[in-house]
């Protein structure tokens, strides 16, 4: 598991390789990742945006920006958590992801929180890619 805390908001990521959705012979490797966001601060906050940087083993980089997560913009009061699972394909057997969530407090203060960098490892990392 990977963990980051920004402004008393904790983000914990648990990635896992999904072999039955992958096709190594076609250079297609799929991971699911579950993220738990917990508000340990004093303010109610809402997750408004996400920004991901996804880098594969060859250094190929993708940037993904959008509203909310999995179609939601969750509101977290003090002590509340929100958890979701999503996925990402790569053309290589390993890589990593890192990013930020754009948050806003109930008083309208906008800020970003860190999503910790996490490794995507398939177990096929020692394979020779064509």
Secondary structure, DSSP 8 states (H G I E B T S, - for coil): -EEEEETTEEEEEEEEE-GGG-BGGGTBEEEEEEEEEEE-SSS-EEEEEEEEEEEETT--EEEEEEESBTTB--EE-TT-EEEEEEEEEESSSEEEEEEEEEEEETT--EEEEEEEEEEEE-S-TTS---
